[in-house]
Amino acid sequence: MDKTDILNFLKENKEQLESKYHIKKIALFGSYAKNTQNQNSDIDILVDMPPSFDAYYELKEFLEKSFQKKVDLGLFHNVREHLKSTIYKEVEYV
C-alpha cells in the first residue's frame, strides 16, 4: 500500500464518509504523504468533522479495517499551532 492507494480509497469513499461522518475535509499527511513510509508506519489522516466521540472512533475503526494498518486520525482544529506549518506543507487533500 502506498500514497496513491490510500488517496484513491479515500476519494472512492469520500461521499460515504461525508454523509455518514459529516466530514467537511479529509487529508493524508506524514510518512505516506511524503512517500517515506516503512512497514511499521501508521497512516496519518486529518479530518474536519463535528465533535463526536462515537463518530471519531467509528471512523478510525473503519479506516483501520479498510487499510489493515494503524491509523493516526487527527482533527484539523486540534493541530497544535507550532506544528501547523510543518504538517500543512505535506498535506494531500482528498
Biopython code that builds the backbone (N, CA, C, O; Angstrom):
import numpy as np
from Bio.PDB.StructureBuilder import StructureBuilder

atoms = [
    (1, "MET", "N", (0.845, -1.169, 0.000)),
    (1, "MET", "CA", (0.000, 0.000, 0.000)),
    (1, "MET", "C", (0.894, 1.238, 0.000)),
    (1, "MET", "O", (1.911, 1.295, 0.691)),
    (2, "ASP", "N", (0.481, 2.230, -0.801)),
    (2, "ASP", "CA", (1.237, 3.474, -0.852)),
    (2, "ASP", "C", (0.278, 4.663, -0.871)),
    (2, "ASP", "O", (-0.937, 4.507, -0.746)),
    (3, "LYS", "N", (0.846, 5.834, -1.029)),
    (3, "LYS", "CA", (0.079, 7.078, -1.024)),
    (3, "LYS", "C", (-1.068, 7.048, -2.036)),
    (3, "LYS", "O", (-2.189, 7.447, -1.720)),
    (4, "THR", "N", (-0.789, 6.580, -3.237)),
    (4, "THR", "CA", (-1.807, 6.538, -4.287)),
    (4, "THR", "C", (-2.967, 5.639, -3.892)),
    (4, "THR", "O", (-4.127, 6.001, -4.091)),
    (5, "ASP", "N", (-2.670, 4.472, -3.336)),
    (5, "ASP", "CA", (-3.723, 3.544, -2.903)),
    (5, "ASP", "C", (-4.611, 4.184, -1.834)),
    (5, "ASP", "O", (-5.836, 4.077, -1.888)),
    (6, "ILE", "N", (-3.987, 4.843, -0.872)),
    (6, "ILE", "CA", (-4.746, 5.466, 0.220)),
    (6, "ILE", "C", (-5.619, 6.590, -0.314)),
    (6, "ILE", "O", (-6.806, 6.663, 0.004)),
    (7, "LEU", "N", (-5.034, 7.470, -1.128)),
    (7, "LEU", "CA", (-5.806, 8.593, -1.675)),
    (7, "LEU", "C", (-6.941, 8.102, -2.568)),
    (7, "LEU", "O", (-8.040, 8.656, -2.535)),
    (8, "ASN", "N", (-6.683, 7.067, -3.365)),
    (8, "ASN", "CA", (-7.747, 6.515, -4.214)),
    (8, "ASN", "C", (-8.885, 5.954, -3.373)),
    (8, "ASN", "O", (-10.055, 6.184, -3.680)),
    (9, "PHE", "N", (-8.554, 5.222, -2.317)),
    (9, "PHE", "CA", (-9.589, 4.677, -1.437)),
    (9, "PHE", "C", (-10.415, 5.805, -0.825)),
    (9, "PHE", "O", (-11.645, 5.744, -0.813)),
    (10, "LEU", "N", (-9.743, 6.825, -0.323)),
    (10, "LEU", "CA", (-10.453, 7.945, 0.305)),
    (10, "LEU", "C", (-11.329, 8.680, -0.709)),
    (10, "LEU", "O", (-12.442, 9.093, -0.383)),
    (11, "LYS", "N", (-10.831, 8.845, -1.938)),
    (11, "LYS", "CA", (-11.628, 9.505, -2.983)),
    (11, "LYS", "C", (-12.856, 8.670, -3.331)),
    (11, "LYS", "O", (-13.957, 9.201, -3.472)),
    (12, "GLU", "N", (-12.660, 7.364, -3.468)),
    (12, "GLU", "CA", (-13.767, 6.469, -3.816)),
    (12, "GLU", "C", (-14.832, 6.430, -2.726)),
    (12, "GLU", "O", (-16.005, 6.193, -3.018)),
    (13, "ASN", "N", (-14.447, 6.653, -1.502)),
    (13, "ASN", "CA", (-15.372, 6.585, -0.367)),
    (13, "ASN", "C", (-15.726, 7.952, 0.208)),
    (13, "ASN", "O", (-16.362, 8.040, 1.259)),
    (14, "LYS", "N", (-15.321, 9.006, -0.472)),
    (14, "LYS", "CA", (-15.499, 10.361, 0.052)),
    (14, "LYS", "C", (-16.963, 10.696, 0.328)),
    (14, "LYS", "O", (-17.286, 11.227, 1.391)),
    (15, "GLU", "N", (-17.840, 10.395, -0.609)),
    (15, "GLU", "CA", (-19.265, 10.709, -0.413)),
    (15, "GLU", "C", (-19.830, 9.979, 0.799)),
    (15, "GLU", "O", (-20.564, 10.567, 1.593)),
    (16, "GLN", "N", (-19.496, 8.715, 0.945)),
    (16, "GLN", "CA", (-19.964, 7.929, 2.091)),
    (16, "GLN", "C", (-19.424, 8.514, 3.395)),
    (16, "GLN", "O", (-20.161, 8.631, 4.375)),
    (17, "LEU", "N", (-18.149, 8.881, 3.412)),
    (17, "LEU", "CA", (-17.540, 9.450, 4.617)),
    (17, "LEU", "C", (-18.170, 10.797, 4.963)),
    (17, "LEU", "O", (-18.416, 11.090, 6.133)),
    (18, "GLU", "N", (-18.429, 11.612, 3.944)),
    (18, "GLU", "CA", (-19.070, 12.912, 4.170)),
    (18, "GLU", "C", (-20.475, 12.730, 4.718)),
    (18, "GLU", "O", (-20.892, 13.432, 5.639)),
    (19, "SER", "N", (-21.195, 11.785, 4.144)),
    (19, "SER", "CA", (-22.581, 11.554, 4.551)),
    (19, "SER", "C", (-22.676, 10.950, 5.953)),
    (19, "SER", "O", (-23.439, 11.431, 6.792)),
    (20, "LYS", "N", (-21.909, 9.910, 6.197)),
    (20, "LYS", "CA", (-22.017, 9.185, 7.465)),
    (20, "LYS", "C", (-21.386, 9.932, 8.639)),
    (20, "LYS", "O", (-21.934, 9.937, 9.741)),
    (21, "TYR", "N", (-20.227, 10.568, 8.402)),
    (21, "TYR", "CA", (-19.480, 11.200, 9.494)),
    (21, "TYR", "C", (-19.489, 12.728, 9.426)),
    (21, "TYR", "O", (-18.887, 13.394, 10.268)),
    (22, "HIS", "N", (-20.168, 13.277, 8.429)),
    (22, "HIS", "CA", (-20.277, 14.734, 8.244)),
    (22, "HIS", "C", (-18.904, 15.391, 8.106)),
    (22, "HIS", "O", (-18.660, 16.478, 8.629)),
    (23, "ILE", "N", (-18.024, 14.708, 7.394)),
    (23, "ILE", "CA", (-16.672, 15.216, 7.174)),
    (23, "ILE", "C", (-16.718, 16.333, 6.142)),
    (23, "ILE", "O", (-17.315, 16.187, 5.075)),
    (24, "LYS", "N", (-16.080, 17.448, 6.476)),
    (24, "LYS", "CA", (-16.008, 18.586, 5.558)),
    (24, "LYS", "C", (-14.750, 18.517, 4.706)),
    (24, "LYS", "O", (-14.766, 18.910, 3.540)),
    (25, "LYS", "N", (-13.661, 18.018, 5.283)),
    (25, "LYS", "CA", (-12.440, 17.796, 4.508)),
    (25, "LYS", "C", (-11.641, 16.666, 5.147)),
    (25, "LYS", "O", (-11.731, 16.393, 6.344)),
    (26, "ILE", "N", (-10.855, 16.024, 4.286)),
    (26, "ILE", "CA", (-10.033, 14.894, 4.723)),
    (26, "ILE", "C", (-8.710, 14.973, 3.974)),
    (26, "ILE", "O", (-8.672, 15.319, 2.794)),
    (27, "ALA", "N", (-7.628, 14.650, 4.670)),
    (27, "ALA", "CA", (-6.306, 14.774, 4.064)),
    (27, "ALA", "C", (-5.346, 13.735, 4.641)),
    (27, "ALA", "O", (-5.469, 13.304, 5.788)),
    (28, "LEU", "N", (-4.403, 13.360, 3.815)),
    (28, "LEU", "CA", (-3.323, 12.456, 4.205)),
    (28, "LEU", "C", (-2.092, 13.302, 4.514)),
    (28, "LEU", "O", (-1.805, 14.264, 3.802)),
    (29, "PHE", "N", (-1.366, 12.949, 5.568)),
    (29, "PHE", "CA", (-0.106, 13.634, 5.863)),
    (29, "PHE", "C", (0.869, 12.617, 6.444)),
    (29, "PHE", "O", (0.544, 11.434, 6.545)),
    (30, "GLY", "N", (2.032, 13.059, 6.816)),
    (30, "GLY", "CA", (3.003, 12.155, 7.419)),
    (30, "GLY", "C", (3.785, 11.354, 6.396)),
    (30, "GLY", "O", (3.919, 11.753, 5.240)),
    (31, "SER", "N", (4.297, 10.221, 6.842)),
    (31, "SER", "CA", (5.214, 9.442, 6.009)),
    (31, "SER", "C", (4.579, 8.959, 4.709)),
    (31, "SER", "O", (5.252, 8.930, 3.679)),
    (32, "TYR", "N", (3.306, 8.581, 4.731)),
    (32, "TYR", "CA", (2.673, 8.123, 3.489)),
    (32, "TYR", "C", (2.505, 9.270, 2.501)),
    (32, "TYR", "O", (2.652, 9.066, 1.296)),
    (33, "ALA", "N", (2.202, 10.457, 2.979)),
    (33, "ALA", "CA", (2.062, 11.617, 2.092)),
    (33, "ALA", "C", (3.404, 11.980, 1.462)),
    (33, "ALA", "O", (3.456, 12.472, 0.335)),
    (34, "LYS", "N", (4.490, 11.734, 2.198)),
    (34, "LYS", "CA", (5.833, 12.065, 1.716)),
    (34, "LYS", "C", (6.505, 10.885, 1.010)),
    (34, "LYS", "O", (7.636, 11.007, 0.539)),
    (35, "ASN", "N", (5.812, 9.741, 0.935)),
    (35, "ASN", "CA", (6.382, 8.517, 0.358)),
    (35, "ASN", "C", (7.665, 8.087, 1.072)),
    (35, "ASN", "O", (8.613, 7.624, 0.437)),
    (36, "THR", "N", (7.684, 8.243, 2.389)),
    (36, "THR", "CA", (8.844, 7.809, 3.177)),
    (36, "THR", "C", (8.457, 6.735, 4.188)),
    (36, "THR", "O", (9.208, 6.457, 5.123)),
    (37, "GLN", "N", (7.288, 6.134, 3.999)),
    (37, "GLN", "CA", (6.792, 5.130, 4.938)),
    (37, "GLN", "C", (7.635, 3.863, 4.897)),
    (37, "GLN", "O", (8.329, 3.577, 3.922)),
    (38, "ASN", "N", (7.547, 3.115, 5.995)),
    (38, "ASN", "CA", (8.136, 1.779, 6.038)),
    (38, "ASN", "C", (7.056, 0.832, 6.557)),
    (38, "ASN", "O", (5.930, 1.262, 6.807)),
    (39, "GLN", "N", (7.380, -0.438, 6.720)),
    (39, "GLN", "CA", (6.345, -1.408, 7.084)),
    (39, "GLN", "C", (5.759, -1.157, 8.471)),
    (39, "GLN", "O", (4.669, -1.646, 8.767)),
    (40, "ASN", "N", (6.446, -0.415, 9.320)),
    (40, "ASN", "CA", (5.943, -0.110, 10.658)),
    (40, "ASN", "C", (5.201, 1.218, 10.743)),
    (40, "ASN", "O", (4.702, 1.583, 11.807)),
    (41, "SER", "N", (5.126, 1.934, 9.642)),
    (41, "SER", "CA", (4.476, 3.250, 9.649)),
    (41, "SER", "C", (2.974, 3.127, 9.818)),
    (41, "SER", "O", (2.342, 2.216, 9.282)),
    (42, "ASP", "N", (2.415, 4.067, 10.577)),
    (42, "ASP", "CA", (0.960, 4.161, 10.609)),
    (42, "ASP", "C", (0.535, 5.146, 9.523)),
    (42, "ASP", "O", (1.371, 5.815, 8.916)),
    (43, "ILE", "N", (-0.755, 5.224, 9.290)),
    (43, "ILE", "CA", (-1.296, 6.129, 8.278)),
    (43, "ILE", "C", (-1.851, 7.347, 9.008)),
    (43, "ILE", "O", (-2.731, 7.224, 9.860)),
    (44, "ASP", "N", (-1.330, 8.522, 8.667)),
    (44, "ASP", "CA", (-1.741, 9.766, 9.312)),
    (44, "ASP", "C", (-2.794, 10.464, 8.457)),
    (44, "ASP", "O", (-2.545, 10.818, 7.304)),
    (45, "ILE", "N", (-3.969, 10.653, 9.042)),
    (45, "ILE", "CA", (-5.081, 11.286, 8.333)),
    (45, "ILE", "C", (-5.646, 12.399, 9.199)),
    (45, "ILE", "O", (-5.831, 12.238, 10.406)),
    (46, "LEU", "N", (-5.919, 13.532, 8.560)),
    (46, "LEU", "CA", (-6.576, 14.660, 9.226)),
    (46, "LEU", "C", (-7.985, 14.792, 8.681)),
    (46, "LEU", "O", (-8.208, 14.643, 7.480)),
    (47, "VAL", "N", (-8.932, 15.071, 9.554)),
    (47, "VAL", "CA", (-10.313, 15.297, 9.126)),
    (47, "VAL", "C", (-10.871, 16.545, 9.799)),
    (47, "VAL", "O", (-10.447, 16.938, 10.886)),
    (48, "ASP", "N", (-11.821, 17.143, 9.127)),
    (48, "ASP", "CA", (-12.614, 18.229, 9.701)),
    (48, "ASP", "C", (-14.020, 17.670, 9.820)),
    (48, "ASP", "O", (-14.716, 17.491, 8.821)),
    (49, "MET", "N", (-14.429, 17.397, 11.048)),
    (49, "MET", "CA", (-15.742, 16.808, 11.296)),
    (49, "MET", "C", (-16.287, 17.354, 12.605)),
    (49, "MET", "O", (-15.520, 17.805, 13.456)),
    (50, "PRO", "N", (-17.608, 17.319, 12.776)),
    (50, "PRO", "CA", (-18.194, 17.787, 14.035)),
    (50, "PRO", "C", (-17.694, 16.937, 15.203)),
    (50, "PRO", "O", (-17.429, 15.746, 15.037)),
    (51, "PRO", "N", (-17.567, 17.544, 16.377)),
    (51, "PRO", "CA", (-17.103, 16.773, 17.530)),
    (51, "PRO", "C", (-18.101, 15.694, 17.926)),
    (51, "PRO", "O", (-19.256, 15.979, 18.243)),
    (52, "SER", "N", (-17.638, 14.465, 17.902)),
    (52, "SER", "CA", (-18.448, 13.326, 18.321)),
    (52, "SER", "C", (-17.498, 12.177, 18.623)),
    (52, "SER", "O", (-16.854, 11.634, 17.726)),
    (53, "PHE", "N", (-17.422, 11.821, 19.877)),
    (53, "PHE", "CA", (-16.543, 10.741, 20.312)),
    (53, "PHE", "C", (-16.861, 9.457, 19.551)),
    (53, "PHE", "O", (-15.957, 8.789, 19.049)),
    (54, "ASP", "N", (-18.140, 9.116, 19.467)),
    (54, "ASP", "CA", (-18.546, 7.873, 18.806)),
    (54, "ASP", "C", (-18.198, 7.881, 17.326)),
    (54, "ASP", "O", (-17.651, 6.905, 16.812)),
    (55, "ALA", "N", (-18.510, 8.974, 16.635)),
    (55, "ALA", "CA", (-18.232, 9.056, 15.200)),
    (55, "ALA", "C", (-16.731, 9.007, 14.931)),
    (55, "ALA", "O", (-16.288, 8.364, 13.980)),
    (56, "TYR", "N", (-15.954, 9.685, 15.767)),
    (56, "TYR", "CA", (-14.496, 9.695, 15.609)),
    (56, "TYR", "C", (-13.949, 8.263, 15.675)),
    (56, "TYR", "O", (-13.200, 7.846, 14.791)),
    (57, "TYR", "N", (-14.315, 7.519, 16.706)),
    (57, "TYR", "CA", (-13.780, 6.162, 16.859)),
    (57, "TYR", "C", (-14.365, 5.184, 15.845)),
    (57, "TYR", "O", (-13.697, 4.230, 15.448)),
    (58, "GLU", "N", (-15.584, 5.412, 15.432)),
    (58, "GLU", "CA", (-16.164, 4.573, 14.385)),
    (58, "GLU", "C", (-15.417, 4.793, 13.070)),
    (58, "GLU", "O", (-15.119, 3.835, 12.356)),
    (59, "LEU", "N", (-15.115, 6.043, 12.753)),
    (59, "LEU", "CA", (-14.354, 6.356, 11.539)),
    (59, "LEU", "C", (-12.949, 5.764, 11.623)),
    (59, "LEU", "O", (-12.474, 5.163, 10.659)),
    (60, "LYS", "N", (-12.290, 5.926, 12.749)),
    (60, "LYS", "CA", (-10.942, 5.378, 12.935)),
    (60, "LYS", "C", (-10.948, 3.864, 12.740)),
    (60, "LYS", "O", (-10.071, 3.318, 12.070)),
    (61, "GLU", "N", (-11.922, 3.195, 13.316)),
    (61, "GLU", "CA", (-12.031, 1.740, 13.177)),
    (61, "GLU", "C", (-12.287, 1.345, 11.725)),
    (61, "GLU", "O", (-11.687, 0.391, 11.230)),
    (62, "PHE", "N", (-13.167, 2.065, 11.044)),
    (62, "PHE", "CA", (-13.452, 1.795, 9.633)),
    (62, "PHE", "C", (-12.179, 1.920, 8.795)),
    (62, "PHE", "O", (-11.896, 1.058, 7.963)),
    (63, "LEU", "N", (-11.418, 2.982, 9.009)),
    (63, "LEU", "CA", (-10.198, 3.201, 8.234)),
    (63, "LEU", "C", (-9.152, 2.132, 8.535)),
    (63, "LEU", "O", (-8.487, 1.642, 7.622)),
    (64, "GLU", "N", (-9.000, 1.769, 9.799)),
    (64, "GLU", "CA", (-8.017, 0.742, 10.155)),
    (64, "GLU", "C", (-8.392, -0.617, 9.568)),
    (64, "GLU", "O", (-7.516, -1.353, 9.112)),
    (65, "LYS", "N", (-9.655, -0.954, 9.575)),
    (65, "LYS", "CA", (-10.089, -2.221, 8.961)),
    (65, "LYS", "C", (-9.882, -2.181, 7.453)),
    (65, "LYS", "O", (-9.460, -3.169, 6.851)),
    (66, "SER", "N", (-10.178, -1.049, 6.852)),
    (66, "SER", "CA", (-10.047, -0.918, 5.398)),
    (66, "SER", "C", (-8.594, -1.000, 4.950)),
    (66, "SER", "O", (-8.284, -1.651, 3.952)),
    (67, "PHE", "N", (-7.702, -0.340, 5.686)),
    (67, "PHE", "CA", (-6.288, -0.301, 5.308)),
    (67, "PHE", "C", (-5.471, -1.434, 5.922)),
    (67, "PHE", "O", (-4.341, -1.684, 5.502)),
    (68, "GLN", "N", (-6.044, -2.126, 6.923)),
    (68, "GLN", "CA", (-5.306, -3.171, 7.643)),
    (68, "GLN", "C", (-3.995, -2.627, 8.218)),
    (68, "GLN", "O", (-2.967, -3.304, 8.224)),
    (69, "LYS", "N", (-4.065, -1.380, 8.700)),
    (69, "LYS", "CA", (-2.924, -0.709, 9.330)),
    (69, "LYS", "C", (-3.462, 0.219, 10.401)),
    (69, "LYS", "O", (-4.621, 0.630, 10.359)),
    (70, "LYS", "N", (-2.608, 0.546, 11.364)),
    (70, "LYS", "CA", (-2.978, 1.525, 12.381)),
    (70, "LYS", "C", (-3.133, 2.892, 11.713)),
    (70, "LYS", "O", (-2.312, 3.289, 10.886)),
    (71, "VAL", "N", (-4.187, 3.594, 12.081)),
    (71, "VAL", "CA", (-4.439, 4.931, 11.551)),
    (71, "VAL", "C", (-4.357, 5.929, 12.698)),
    (71, "VAL", "O", (-5.009, 5.773, 13.731)),
    (72, "ASP", "N", (-3.543, 6.954, 12.491)),
    (72, "ASP", "CA", (-3.479, 8.073, 13.434)),
    (72, "ASP", "C", (-4.422, 9.131, 12.869)),
    (72, "ASP", "O", (-4.082, 9.843, 11.924)),
    (73, "LEU", "N", (-5.598, 9.222, 13.455)),
    (73, "LEU", "CA", (-6.642, 10.116, 12.956)),
    (73, "LEU", "C", (-6.621, 11.406, 13.762)),
    (73, "LEU", "O", (-6.891, 11.413, 14.963)),
    (74, "GLY", "N", (-6.296, 12.493, 13.080)),
    (74, "GLY", "CA", (-6.241, 13.795, 13.738)),
    (74, "GLY", "C", (-7.358, 14.696, 13.255)),
    (74, "GLY", "O", (-7.940, 14.482, 12.192)),
    (75, "LEU", "N", (-7.642, 15.694, 14.048)),
    (75, "LEU", "CA", (-8.661, 16.681, 13.703)),
    (75, "LEU", "C", (-7.969, 17.996, 13.363)),
    (75, "LEU", "O", (-7.077, 18.440, 14.086)),
    (76, "PHE", "N", (-8.387, 18.619, 12.257)),
    (76, "PHE", "CA", (-7.760, 19.871, 11.837)),
    (76, "PHE", "C", (-7.734, 20.893, 12.971)),
    (76, "PHE", "O", (-6.721, 21.559, 13.183)),
    (77, "HIS", "N", (-8.830, 21.016, 13.692)),
    (77, "HIS", "CA", (-8.883, 22.049, 14.728)),
    (77, "HIS", "C", (-8.019, 21.724, 15.952)),
    (77, "HIS", "O", (-7.832, 22.580, 16.817)),
    (78, "ASN", "N", (-7.497, 20.512, 16.032)),
    (78, "ASN", "CA", (-6.639, 20.133, 17.162)),
    (78, "ASN", "C", (-5.145, 20.196, 16.852)),
    (78, "ASN", "O", (-4.322, 19.939, 17.731)),
    (79, "VAL", "N", (-4.786, 20.536, 15.610)),
    (79, "VAL", "CA", (-3.368, 20.606, 15.262)),
    (79, "VAL", "C", (-2.746, 21.767, 16.037)),
    (79, "VAL", "O", (-3.221, 22.901, 15.976)),
    (80, "ARG", "N", (-1.701, 21.465, 16.748)),
    (80, "ARG", "CA", (-1.035, 22.492, 17.564)),
    (80, "ARG", "C", (-0.427, 23.568, 16.667)),
    (80, "ARG", "O", (0.093, 23.289, 15.586)),
    (81, "GLU", "N", (-0.508, 24.776, 17.142)),
    (81, "GLU", "CA", (-0.073, 25.943, 16.367)),
    (81, "GLU", "C", (1.359, 25.793, 15.850)),
    (81, "GLU", "O", (1.627, 26.111, 14.692)),
    (82, "HIS", "N", (2.266, 25.322, 16.674)),
    (82, "HIS", "CA", (3.667, 25.219, 16.257)),
    (82, "HIS", "C", (3.914, 24.089, 15.247)),
    (82, "HIS", "O", (4.993, 24.018, 14.658)),
    (83, "LEU", "N", (2.935, 23.212, 15.043)),
    (83, "LEU", "CA", (3.074, 22.118, 14.073)),
    (83, "LEU", "C", (2.361, 22.398, 12.754)),
    (83, "LEU", "O", (2.610, 21.719, 11.758)),
    (84, "LYS", "N", (1.482, 23.388, 12.741)),
    (84, "LYS", "CA", (0.657, 23.645, 11.556)),
    (84, "LYS", "C", (1.477, 23.844, 10.290)),
    (84, "LYS", "O", (1.183, 23.221, 9.270)),
    (85, "SER", "N", (2.491, 24.690, 10.330)),
    (85, "SER", "CA", (3.245, 24.973, 9.104)),
    (85, "SER", "C", (3.923, 23.715, 8.570)),
    (85, "SER", "O", (3.965, 23.508, 7.357)),
    (86, "THR", "N", (4.448, 22.884, 9.444)),
    (86, "THR", "CA", (5.102, 21.647, 9.014)),
    (86, "THR", "C", (4.094, 20.667, 8.434)),
    (86, "THR", "O", (4.306, 20.126, 7.348)),
    (87, "ILE", "N", (3.012, 20.438, 9.141)),
    (87, "ILE", "CA", (2.006, 19.467, 8.705)),
    (87, "ILE", "C", (1.303, 19.938, 7.440)),
    (87, "ILE", "O", (1.126, 19.155, 6.508)),
    (88, "TYR", "N", (0.900, 21.202, 7.392)),
    (88, "TYR", "CA", (0.132, 21.692, 6.249)),
    (88, "TYR", "C", (0.949, 21.728, 4.962)),
    (88, "TYR", "O", (0.371, 21.737, 3.875)),
    (89, "LYS", "N", (2.279, 21.748, 5.056)),
    (89, "LYS", "CA", (3.121, 21.710, 3.852)),
    (89, "LYS", "C", (3.026, 20.361, 3.145)),
    (89, "LYS", "O", (3.127, 20.285, 1.921)),
    (90, "GLU", "N", (2.833, 19.310, 3.918)),
    (90, "GLU", "CA", (2.862, 17.960, 3.353)),
    (90, "GLU", "C", (1.479, 17.353, 3.144)),
    (90, "GLU", "O", (1.367, 16.240, 2.632)),
    (91, "VAL", "N", (0.442, 18.058, 3.525)),
    (91, "VAL", "CA", (-0.924, 17.534, 3.448)),
    (91, "VAL", "C", (-1.337, 17.293, 1.996)),
    (91, "VAL", "O", (-1.100, 18.122, 1.118)),
    (92, "GLU", "N", (-1.956, 16.141, 1.771)),
    (92, "GLU", "CA", (-2.541, 15.797, 0.465)),
    (92, "GLU", "C", (-4.048, 15.716, 0.666)),
    (92, "GLU", "O", (-4.553, 14.743, 1.227)),
    (93, "TYR", "N", (-4.768, 16.742, 0.205)),
    (93, "TYR", "CA", (-6.223, 16.773, 0.374)),
    (93, "TYR", "C", (-6.907, 15.808, -0.587)),
    (93, "TYR", "O", (-6.438, 15.566, -1.699)),
    (94, "VAL", "N", (-8.016, 15.271, -0.128)),
    (94, "VAL", "CA", (-8.817, 14.363, -0.956)),
    (94, "VAL", "C", (-9.934, 15.171, -1.582)),
    (94, "VAL", "O", (-10.748, 14.626, -2.328)),
]
sb = StructureBuilder()
sb.init_structure("model")
sb.init_model(0)
sb.init_chain("A")
sb.init_seg("    ")
for serial, (resi, resn, name, xyz) in enumerate(atoms, 1):
    if name == "N":
        sb.init_residue(resn, " ", resi, " ")
    sb.init_atom(name, np.array(xyz, "f"), 0.0, 1.0, " ", f" {name:<3s}", serial, name[0])
structure = sb.get_structure()
